[in-house]
Amino acid sequence: MKKILIPIDFTLNSFQTIDYVLDLFKDEACDFYILNTYTYNTNSLDAIQMLQVDDDWFEQPKQQSIRQLGTLVERYTLNLKYVNHRFYAVSECLSLLDAIKKCINTLSIDLIILTSKKENNIGKKTKNIVDKIRSCPVLLVPPHASACKKNNLTIASDFKEKINPLEINKFLNILENTNLQITILVLGKQNTLSANASDNLETILKSMQPLLRGPIKLHYAGTFYKLKDYARAHLDGIMCIVDKKPDVFRKIGLFHSNIFSTLKQLRANTVLTIHQ
């Protein structure tokens, strides 16, 4: 049973994300954990006012979160689209990042689903999750995404560094009953790849092939700048990009991953981010 975590803020976009994910995993047995987080606004209260706050003030955000989650889970359970799907509500008084970390540890989550936005800039919460959640792949779903009958996953890389196939294979295992087509998009020219890049490419091909029913397609983009053109022509598939292992400056919070410049180019696509 695959365990998939879907944070939700009860907006139309987040509901559309749930519908997309259900269709994407229609052939898989999945437990979907619908997560909502809440906090208390204490900025306008001084110390004396905080002491005078009654229990109802603390209970209201909690009960509202639980009530909305309960209604949502009940709706999907009663109107079950796929019999191999189950739904659970998770309400946490934590930051979204901390709540996701907790769910990964306590529920053994296999995949995190995030709703991306239409704006060019990537939200701070999304950046934190992609940057700091490294034990689980993250799937970014744009508004109005729709799953196709034949899913395609394109793994884009220049292969200058070795790619650990663990998270890619983890995602492939989630879709083990789906007719999934894999494309490797090499961000370089075929006749100019270094020996190291060629070896890294060969390694990733060999690691994935046993998990697939069909052959892996190989496409050379020529340059990194062709990635955006390719992505625009494949909006119905899933783009996969690799986040490099963080250096010491990222670990102490001075820099974010350079993966975000790539994500801006792919903001209209569904994107799987995997980590090294």
C-alpha positions in Angstrom: 0.0 0.0 0.0 1.5 3.3 -1.1 1.3 6.2 1.3 0.8 9.7 -0.2 0.7 12.9 1.7 -1.3 15.9 0.3 -1.2 19.2 2.2 -4.3 21.2 1.5 -5.5 24.7 2.3 -9.1 24.2 1.1 -8.7 26.3 -2.0 -10.0 25.3 -5.5 -6.5 24.7 -6.7 -5.8 22.2 -3.9 -9.0 20.3 -4.6 -8.0 20.1 -8.3 -4.6 18.7 -7.1 -6.4 15.9 -5.2 -8.5 15.0 -8.3 -5.4 14.9 -10.5 -3.5 12.7 -8.0 -6.4 10.2 -7.7 -6.5 9.8 -11.5 -2.7 9.6 -11.7 -2.7 6.7 -9.2 -6.0 5.1 -10.3 -4.3 1.7 -10.8 -2.4 1.7 -7.5 -3.5 0.8 -4.0 -3.0 4.0 -2.1 -3.6 5.5 1.3 -4.0 9.3 0.9 -3.3 11.4 3.9 -4.9 14.8 3.6 -2.9 17.3 5.7 -4.1 20.7 7.0 -2.1 22.8 9.4 -3.2 25.7 11.6 -1.6 28.2 13.9 -2.7 30.9 16.4 -2.5 34.6 15.7 -1.0 36.0 18.8 0.7 39.0 17.3 -2.0 41.4 18.4 -2.2 40.1 22.0 0.0 41.3 24.9 1.1 39.1 27.8 -1.9 40.0 30.0 -4.4 39.4 27.1 -2.8 36.0 26.5 -3.5 35.0 30.1 -7.1 36.0 29.7 -7.7 34.0 26.5 -10.2 31.2 27.1 -10.2 27.6 25.9 -12.6 28.4 23.0 -10.0 30.7 21.5 -7.5 27.9 21.3 -10.1 25.3 20.2 -11.6 27.3 17.3 -8.8 26.9 14.7 -8.3 23.2 15.7 -12.0 22.4 15.4 -12.3 24.3 12.1 -9.4 22.3 10.6 -10.8 19.0 11.8 -14.3 19.8 10.6 -13.2 20.8 7.1 -10.9 17.8 6.8 -13.6 15.5 8.0 -16.1 16.8 5.4 -13.5 16.5 2.7 -12.5 12.9 3.6 -16.1 11.8 4.0 -16.9 13.2 0.5 -14.1 11.3 -1.2 -14.8 8.2 0.7 -18.6 8.1 0.0 -18.0 9.1 -3.6 -15.2 6.6 -4.1 -13.8 6.9 -7.6 -11.3 4.1 -7.4 -11.9 1.2 -5.0 -8.2 0.8 -4.2 -8.0 4.2 -2.6 -8.4 5.1 1.1 -8.4 8.6 2.7 -7.3 9.9 6.1 -7.4 13.3 7.7 -4.3 14.8 9.4 -4.7 18.1 11.3 -1.5 19.6 12.9 -0.8 22.8 14.9 2.6 23.1 13.3 4.3 24.9 10.5 3.7 23.1 7.2 7.4 22.0 6.9 7.4 20.6 10.5 4.0 18.9 9.9 5.3 17.2 6.7 8.5 16.1 8.5 6.3 14.6 11.3 4.1 12.7 8.8 7.1 11.3 7.0 8.5 9.9 10.2 5.2 8.6 11.8 3.4 7.5 8.7 6.3 6.3 6.5 5.1 8.5 3.6 6.3 7.5 0.1 5.4 10.7 -1.8 4.5 14.4 -1.0 2.2 16.3 -3.3 2.3 20.1 -3.4 0.0 22.5 -5.3 2.1 24.9 -7.3 0.9 28.4 -8.2 0.5 30.3 -11.4 2.9 33.0 -10.4 6.5 33.1 -11.7 7.9 33.1 -8.2 8.0 30.0 -6.2 6.4 30.4 -2.8 8.5 30.4 0.4 6.7 27.3 1.8 7.3 25.4 -1.4 11.0 26.4 -1.4 11.5 25.3 2.2 9.8 21.9 1.5 11.8 21.1 -1.7 15.0 22.4 -0.1 14.7 20.6 3.3 12.7 17.5 2.8 15.3 15.1 1.4 14.0 11.7 2.5 11.0 11.7 0.2 10.3 12.8 -3.4 8.0 15.8 -3.9 5.6 16.1 -6.8 4.6 19.7 -7.7 1.2 19.9 -9.4 0.2 23.1 -11.3 -3.5 24.3 -11.4 -5.7 22.5 -13.9 -3.3 19.6 -14.4 -4.9 16.5 -15.8 -3.6 12.9 -15.9 -3.3 11.1 -19.2 -4.2 7.5 -20.1 -0.5 6.9 -20.8 1.7 8.6 -18.3 5.1 9.9 -19.3 8.0 10.7 -16.9 10.9 12.8 -18.4 14.1 12.8 -16.4 16.1 15.9 -17.3 19.8 16.2 -16.4 23.2 17.0 -17.9 24.5 13.9 -16.1 27.7 15.7 -15.1 27.2 14.3 -11.7 26.2 10.7 -10.8 22.5 10.4 -10.0 21.4 8.2 -7.2 18.4 6.3 -8.6 16.8 5.5 -5.2 14.1 8.2 -5.2 13.4 7.8 -9.0 12.9 4.0 -8.4 10.8 4.8 -5.4 8.4 6.8 -7.6 8.4 4.1 -10.3 7.4 1.6 -7.6 4.5 3.7 -6.6 3.3 3.5 -10.3 4.2 -0.2 -10.7 0.8 -1.1 -12.2 0.7 1.9 -14.5 1.8 1.8 -18.2 4.5 4.4 -17.6 6.7 5.6 -20.4 10.2 6.9 -19.3 12.1 9.5 -21.4 15.7 10.6 -20.5 16.2 14.1 -21.6 20.0 14.8 -21.8 20.8 18.5 -21.5 23.7 18.3 -23.8 24.7 17.1 -27.3 25.2 13.4 -27.9 28.6 13.7 -29.5 30.0 16.1 -26.9 29.1 14.3 -23.6 32.1 13.6 -21.4 33.1 10.0 -20.6 31.9 10.7 -17.0 28.5 12.0 -18.2 28.1 9.0 -20.5 28.9 6.6 -17.6 26.4 8.3 -15.3 23.7 8.1 -18.1 24.4 4.4 -18.6 24.1 3.8 -14.9 20.7 5.4 -14.5 19.4 3.6 -17.6 20.5 0.2 -16.2 19.0 0.9 -12.8 15.5 1.8 -14.1 15.0 -0.7 -17.0 14.1 -3.7 -14.7 11.2 -1.7 -13.2 9.6 -0.9 -16.5 7.5 -2.8 -19.0 8.8 -1.0 -22.1 12.0 0.6 -23.4 13.3 3.9 -22.2 13.4 6.7 -24.7 16.5 8.8 -25.0 16.4 12.4 -26.2 19.2 15.0 -26.4 18.1 18.6 -25.9 21.4 20.1 -27.0 21.6 22.7 -24.3 20.0 23.5 -21.0 18.0 26.3 -22.6 16.1 23.8 -24.7 14.5 22.4 -21.5 11.8 25.0 -21.5 10.8 24.3 -25.1 10.6 20.6 -24.4 8.5 21.2 -21.3 6.0 23.4 -23.1 5.6 20.6 -25.7 5.0 18.0 -23.0 2.5 19.6 -20.6 0.6 16.4 -20.2 3.6 14.5 -18.8 5.7 14.7 -15.6 9.1 16.4 -15.7 11.6 15.1 -13.2 14.6 17.2 -12.1 17.4 16.3 -9.7 18.3 18.4 -6.7 22.0 18.1 -6.0 23.4 17.2 -2.6 23.5 20.4 -0.4 26.8 21.9 0.4 27.7 23.4 3.8 26.2 26.9 2.8 22.8 25.4 2.0 22.8 23.3 5.2 23.3 26.4 7.3 20.6 28.3 5.4 22.8 30.9 3.5 21.7 29.6 0.1 18.8 27.8 -1.5 19.2 25.1 -4.2 19.7 26.2 -7.8 16.8 23.8 -8.6 14.4 26.7 -8.2 15.7 28.5 -11.4 14.8 25.3 -13.3 11.4 25.1 -11.5 10.5 28.6 -12.7 10.9 27.4 -16.3 8.6 24.4 -15.6 5.9 26.2 -13.7 3.2 25.0 -16.2 4.3 21.4 -15.8 3.8 18.7 -13.2 7.3 18.3 -11.8 8.8 15.5 -9.7 11.8 16.7 -7.6 14.2 14.1 -6.4 17.1 14.5 -4.1 20.7 13.3 -3.9 
